[in-house]
Amino acid sequence: MKIKRPILFPKHKKILEAFGENIKLARKRRALTILQVAERAGLSRNTITGIEKGSPNISIGAYFNVLRTLNLQDDFLKIAADDEFGRKLQDLDLLTK
């Protein structure tokens, strides 16, 4: 069976790349090597490199394990927490009823 690769628009790819860069900076601030993070997260060195480049081909679980290793797991809860667009849609629906 052929593996499907996610397709991202360039502006969305840049967001993922910025996320990877933030992870890389967090690792460097903690003075950890890629190998140390890989061992602590239970991932390969190549996977960590891919995460730091913002690869869309890496599972969200791997991203989470790296955040956990850097003690940033609570930041994961911030993703989609402020759903401004969803609230506007909901408010619009409430106004039309």
Backbone as a ProteinNet text record, in pm:
[ID]
protein_1_A
[PRIMARY]
MKIKRPILFPKHKKILEAFGENIKLARKRRALTILQVAERAGLSRNTITGIEKGSPNISIGAYFNVLRTLNLQDDFLKIAADDEFGRKLQDLDLLTK
[TERTIARY]
83.9	0	89.1	53.4	131.1	96.3	199.2	178.8	144.8	36.6	-1.4	74.7	129.7	200.9	107.8	108.7	23.7	66.7	-31.1	-3.6	-35.6	60.9	42.2	63.7	-15.7	8.1	132.1	201.4	325.4	308.2	199	182.8	162.1	100.9	81.2	210.6	289	419.1	508.8	500.5	580.5	542	414.5	369.8	433.1	430.3	489.8	641.3	704.6	848.5	879.6	794.9	814.6	798.3	703.4	682.4	808.5	864.4	987.9	1103.2	1112.1	1218.3	1203.6	1079.7	1055.3	1100.8	1075.3	1118.7	1271.6	1334.6	1481.4	1540.1	1482.7	1531.2	1512.2	1399.2	1374.1	1478.1	1511.5	1614.7	1749.5	1784.3	1913.8	1919.6	1809.3	1806.4	1833.7	1795	1815.8	1951.3	2028.8	2162.9	2159.2	2058.3	2045.6	2083.6	2146	2178.7	2058.8	2061.2	1955.7	1953.6	2069.8	2079.5	2019.3	2043.6	1986.2	1833.6	1779.9	1634.3	1578.4	1645.3	1600.4	1592.7	1695.3	1697.3	1587.2	1569.2	1468.7	1326.2	1308.7	1175	1145.1	1246.7	1227.9	1210.4	1280.8	1270.5	1409.5	1415.4	1544.9	1595.9	1724.8	1787.9	1727.1	1699.9	1640.5	1501.1	1426.1	1292.3	1300.3	1394.3	1411.3	1451.2	1541.5	1582.2	1462.1	1379.2	1258.7	1161.7	1145.7	1056.9	1108.3	1237.9	1295.6	1290	1270.9	1253.1	1104.8	1016.8	873.2	815.5	865.7	818.1	673.4	587.5	449.4	435	544.2	539.5	562.1	577.6	604.4	476.5	450.8	324.5	314.7	193.3	168.7	216.8	214.2	264.6	413.6	488.4	632.3	657	580.2	591.5	562.5	457.7	422.5	534.8	594.2	702.8	821.7	849.8	958.6	920.2	797.1	751.7	757.8	718.6	723.8	867.5	958.3	1099.4	1154.6	1104.1	1149.2	1066.5	978.1	888.4	795.4	751.5	659.3	525.9	497.3	376.4	248.7	248.7	128.1	99	200.7	178.8	90.4	90.5	7.7	-140.3	-177.3	-316.8	-359.5	-264.9	-295.8	-337.4	-308.2	-342.9	-494.8	-546.4	-689.6	-773.1	-709.4	-784.6	-865.6	-812.7	-882.3	-939.1	-1056.1	-1119.5	-1207.8	-1144.8	-1217.5	-1314.2	-1269.7	-1354.9	-1476.3	-1453.8	-1564	-1665.4	-1617	-1707.4	-1790.4	-1730.5	-1804.4	-1913.5	-1880.6	-1981.6	-2095.5	-2059.6	-2160.9	-2247.9	-2186.8	-2262	-2355	-2307.4	-2389.6	-2511.4	-2488.6	-2598	-2697.3	-2650.9	-2738.5	-2821.9	-2764.6	-2836.6	-2945.6	-2929.6	-3027.1	-3141.9	-3133.5	-3241	-3342.6
-116.7	0	124	220.1	342.1	439.2	500.2	594.9	731.5	790.8	925.1	1027.3	1124.6	1233.1	1353.9	1424.2	1542.5	1650.7	1717.9	1827.7	1956.9	2047.9	2176.1	2289.9	2394.3	2516.6	2584.2	2662.8	2726.6	2806.9	2881.9	2962.3	2873.6	2757	2664.4	2590.6	2563.5	2499.8	2592.1	2722.1	2818.8	2819	2798.9	2792.3	2671.4	2557.7	2436.7	2451.7	2518.9	2544.3	2635.2	2735.1	2824.5	2746.6	2654.1	2568.2	2485.8	2428	2350.6	2435.9	2557.1	2648.8	2683.7	2702	2728.8	2611.3	2490.4	2371	2365.4	2395.4	2395.2	2497.5	2617.3	2720.1	2677.7	2614.2	2566	2461.1	2373	2271.5	2336.9	2433	2500.2	2581.5	2644.4	2719.4	2628.2	2503.6	2406	2336.9	2378.1	2322.4	2171.2	2126.3	1983.7	1960	1847.3	1810.1	1738.4	1726.8	1651.7	1507.8	1450.1	1311.7	1295.2	1389.5	1381.9	1387.7	1478.8	1489.9	1362.4	1310	1186.9	1071.6	1056.4	947.4	964.8	1085.7	1111.2	1101.3	1133.6	1127.3	989.8	904.5	771.7	776.7	870.6	889.6	883.4	876.4	876	1019.1	1026.5	1156.5	1222.7	1142.9	1195.2	1251.3	1188.9	1238.6	1374.8	1390.7	1520.1	1627.1	1592.2	1686.4	1726.4	1628.7	1657.9	1747.4	1723.1	1806.3	1949.6	1965.4	2100.2	2171.8	2097.4	2158	2178.8	2128.6	2143.9	2047.5	1926.2	1826.3	1786.4	1788	1744.4	1592.1	1520.3	1374.3	1304.8	1381.2	1324.8	1330.3	1224.5	1215.2	1321.3	1356.2	1453.7	1399	1267.2	1204.9	1228	1224.7	1251.5	1396.7	1488.3	1629.5	1644.4	1575.4	1585.1	1531.4	1419.5	1362.9	1458	1529.9	1627.5	1742.3	1790.9	1897.4	1850.4	1725.8	1669.3	1664.1	1623.1	1615.3	1752.7	1855.9	1992.6	2059.1	1981.8	2031.4	2141.5	2124.8	2219.2	2153.2	2039.3	1964.4	2044.8	2137.6	2217.3	2313.1	2348.6	2433.2	2363.3	2231.6	2153.7	2185.1	2216.1	2247.5	2382.8	2464.6	2597.2	2591.3	2479.4	2465.2	2463.3	2553.8	2568	2602.7	2646.5	2682	2809.4	2904.1	3029.6	3024.6	2966.2	2945.3	3065	3174.9	3297.9	3280	3215.1	3193.9	3108.3	3000.9	2913.6	2987.3	3074.4	3153.5	3248.6	3308.6	3400.2	3325	3205.5	3124	3087.5	3050.7	3014.3	3135.1	3251	3372.2	3410.1	3395.6	3424.7	3334	3206.7	3109.2	3143.9	3189.4	3226.8	3349.6	3441.6	3562	3536.5	3432.2	3402.9	3316.4	3266.5	3180	3260.3
0	0	0	-83.2	-95.5	17.2	75	184.4	126.3	177.9	134	216.7	151.3	217.5	224.7	337.9	348	250	193.5	102.1	175.1	177.1	244.3	146.3	160.2	84.4	142.2	61.7	109.5	238.1	252.3	374.4	497	478.6	589.8	622.5	520.8	542.6	625.1	599.9	676.1	823.8	853.4	992.7	1061.4	993.3	1049.3	1064.2	969.1	979.6	1098.5	1122.8	1238.2	1368.9	1371.4	1487.9	1514.6	1408.6	1421	1469	1419.1	1461.7	1609.7	1655.9	1798.5	1885.1	1837.4	1910.2	1914.6	1801.8	1795.2	1893.1	1896.4	1988.5	2134.1	2164.3	2301	2339.8	2246.6	2273.6	2300.6	2217.1	2233.4	2362.7	2401.2	2527.3	2646.1	2633.5	2740.2	2727.8	2630.5	2604.8	2584.7	2508.6	2477.7	2332.1	2306.2	2168.7	2107.3	1976.7	1907.5	1957.9	1976.9	2023.3	2163.1	2252.5	2387.2	2382.2	2301.3	2288.6	2226.4	2126.4	2060.4	2159.7	2241	2339.3	2443.2	2492.6	2595.8	2542.2	2415.7	2355.9	2295.8	2288.5	2229	2078.7	2016	1871.3	1809.7	1678.2	1610.5	1593.3	1571.2	1546.9	1423.2	1319.4	1196.1	1220	1309.5	1340.4	1408.6	1500.9	1568.5	1467.6	1378.7	1274.2	1189	1153.6	1075.4	1150	1277.9	1360.2	1363	1380.2	1386.5	1252	1145.3	1012.6	981.3	1068.7	1047.3	946.7	945.8	849.7	878.3	774.3	791.7	791.8	764.3	754.7	887.9	994.3	1126.7	1208.9	1283.3	1358.2	1467.1	1498.7	1604.6	1739.3	1754.3	1876.8	1895.2	1785.2	1792.6	1831.3	1771.9	1810.6	1960.7	2008.3	2150	2239.3	2200.6	2281.8	2292.7	2186.7	2192.7	2285.6	2274.5	2365.5	2511.1	2534.6	2670.2	2720.2	2633.4	2669.6	2706.8	2641.2	2668.7	2779.1	2841.6	2946.5	2894.7	2770.4	2707.9	2672.3	2735.5	2701.1	2723.6	2819.9	2843.9	2729	2652	2534.4	2432.3	2434.2	2341.9	2362.8	2486.7	2518	2462.1	2424.2	2369.6	2223.1	2158.4	2016.9	2003.6	1925.3	1896.3	2019.6	2127	2248	2227.5	2153.2	2128	1987	1973.7	1844.3	1809.1	1773.7	1744.1	1627.6	1520.8	1404.2	1439.9	1516.9	1558.2	1644.3	1732.5	1816.5	1731.9	1630.7	1542.9	1467.8	1419.8	1352	1445.1	1567.7	1666.5	1700.4	1720.5	1751.5	1637.3	1513.8	1397.1	1392.9	1423.3	1425.9	1536	1650	1760.5	1725.3	1649.6	1611.2	1508.5	1427.6	1321.7	1371.5	1493.7	1545.9	1621.1
[MASK]
+++++++++++++++++++++++++++++++++++++++++++++++++++++++++++++++++++++++++++++++++++++++++++++++++

